[in-house]
Amino acid sequence: MSAWRCAKGYWRAWRQMPPAERKLLQKMWLRLQITSLYLRFLGLKRTLASLSKRKNRPEQSTVTPTRLGELMLKSARYSPTRPTCLAQAVTLQCCLHDFGFHPVRLVLGWKAQAGFAAHAWVDCQGEPLL
């Protein structure tokens, strides 16, 4: 597939999204970039501490936690860098809190048997996202 046809497909998908979701995708994309930088330079503990100090005013929307997870994957796909699953999970956790979904839990899992393998995801109301 040529680059032009691929770009046309992305643009068509963007235009077909409702305006509210487009705006939300832009916000999530920007938050993902900021969170990735925070994690790289501050580490997980200080990133979570600084993000939890933010003023949380609940946003009004009809978006579901599953849809927020899908939008997070889209924003990661269009990122100029390759965000880690940890950056995506932390960003999604903040967005879910902002929309008033509770309980939201950041889960970190690792396997030390064959080298080191780790993954991060978010549980929202008992449903794993990402």
C-alpha positions as CSV (number, residue, x, y, z in Angstrom):
1,M,0.0,0.0,0.0
2,S,1.4,3.4,-0.9
3,A,2.0,6.0,1.7
4,W,-0.6,8.3,0.0
5,R,-3.4,5.7,0.2
6,C,-2.5,4.9,3.8
7,A,-2.6,8.6,4.7
8,K,-6.0,9.0,2.9
9,G,-7.4,6.1,5.0
10,Y,-6.2,7.7,8.3
11,W,-7.8,11.0,7.2
12,R,-11.0,9.4,6.3
13,A,-11.2,7.6,9.7
14,W,-10.4,10.9,11.4
15,R,-13.2,12.7,9.6
16,Q,-15.8,10.0,10.4
17,M,-15.1,10.2,14.1
18,P,-17.6,12.4,16.1
19,P,-16.2,15.8,16.9
20,A,-16.2,15.1,20.7
21,E,-14.2,11.9,20.2
22,R,-11.7,13.8,17.9
23,K,-11.1,16.3,20.7
24,L,-10.8,13.6,23.3
25,L,-8.3,11.7,21.1
26,Q,-6.2,14.9,20.8
27,K,-6.2,15.4,24.6
28,M,-5.2,11.8,25.1
29,W,-2.5,12.0,22.6
30,L,-1.0,15.1,24.2
31,R,-1.3,13.5,27.7
32,L,0.4,10.4,26.5
33,Q,3.4,12.4,25.2
34,I,3.7,14.3,28.6
35,T,3.3,11.1,30.6
36,S,6.0,9.4,28.6
37,L,8.4,12.2,29.3
38,Y,7.5,12.2,33.0
39,L,8.1,8.5,33.3
40,R,11.4,8.8,31.5
41,F,12.8,11.6,33.6
42,L,10.9,11.3,37.0
43,G,10.2,7.5,37.3
44,L,6.9,5.8,38.1
45,K,6.5,6.9,41.8
46,R,7.1,10.6,41.2
47,T,5.0,10.6,38.0
48,L,2.0,9.1,39.8
49,A,2.5,11.5,42.6
50,S,2.6,14.5,40.3
51,L,-0.4,13.4,38.2
52,S,-2.5,12.7,41.3
53,K,-2.0,16.4,42.4
54,R,-3.8,17.6,39.4
55,K,-7.1,19.3,39.9
56,N,-9.7,16.7,38.8
57,R,-12.9,18.2,37.6
58,P,-15.1,15.4,36.1
59,E,-15.7,15.8,32.4
60,Q,-19.2,15.2,31.1
61,S,-19.5,12.6,28.4
62,T,-21.2,9.4,27.3
63,V,-17.9,7.7,26.6
64,T,-17.4,4.2,28.1
65,P,-14.2,2.9,29.7
66,T,-13.8,0.4,26.8
67,R,-14.0,3.3,24.2
68,L,-11.4,5.3,26.2
69,G,-9.1,2.2,26.0
70,E,-9.6,2.1,22.2
71,L,-8.9,5.8,21.9
72,M,-5.7,5.3,24.0
73,L,-4.5,2.6,21.5
74,K,-5.2,4.9,18.6
75,S,-3.3,7.8,20.2
76,A,-0.4,5.5,20.9
77,R,-0.5,4.3,17.2
78,Y,-0.2,7.9,16.0
79,S,2.5,8.9,18.4
80,P,5.9,10.1,17.0
81,T,7.6,8.0,19.6
82,R,6.8,4.4,20.7
83,P,5.0,4.8,24.0
84,T,5.4,1.9,26.5
85,C,2.4,0.0,27.9
86,L,3.2,1.7,31.2
87,A,2.9,5.2,29.8
88,Q,-0.4,4.2,28.1
89,A,-1.8,2.6,31.3
90,V,-0.9,5.6,33.4
91,T,-2.4,8.0,30.9
92,L,-5.6,5.9,30.6
93,Q,-5.9,5.7,34.4
94,C,-5.8,9.5,34.6
95,C,-8.4,9.9,31.9
96,L,-10.7,7.3,33.5
97,H,-10.4,9.2,36.8
98,D,-11.2,12.5,35.0
99,F,-14.4,11.0,33.6
100,G,-15.4,9.7,37.0
101,F,-15.0,6.0,36.6
102,H,-14.3,4.2,39.8
103,P,-12.6,1.9,40.9
104,V,-9.7,2.3,38.5
105,R,-6.5,0.3,39.3
106,L,-3.1,0.3,37.6
107,V,-1.8,-3.3,37.4
108,L,1.9,-4.1,36.8
109,G,2.8,-7.7,36.0
110,W,6.1,-9.3,35.3
111,K,7.6,-12.7,34.7
112,A,11.2,-13.4,35.7
113,Q,11.5,-17.0,34.5
114,A,12.8,-16.4,30.9
115,G,14.7,-13.1,31.2
116,F,12.5,-10.2,32.2
117,A,9.1,-9.6,30.7
118,A,6.6,-7.0,32.1
119,H,3.3,-5.5,31.1
120,A,1.1,-2.8,32.6
121,W,-2.7,-2.4,32.2
122,V,-5.7,-0.8,33.8
123,D,-8.6,-2.5,35.5
124,C,-11.8,-0.4,35.5
125,Q,-14.8,-1.8,37.3
126,G,-13.3,-5.3,37.2
127,E,-12.7,-5.1,33.4
128,P,-9.1,-5.1,32.1
129,L,-8.3,-2.4,29.6
130,L,-5.3,-2.2,27.3
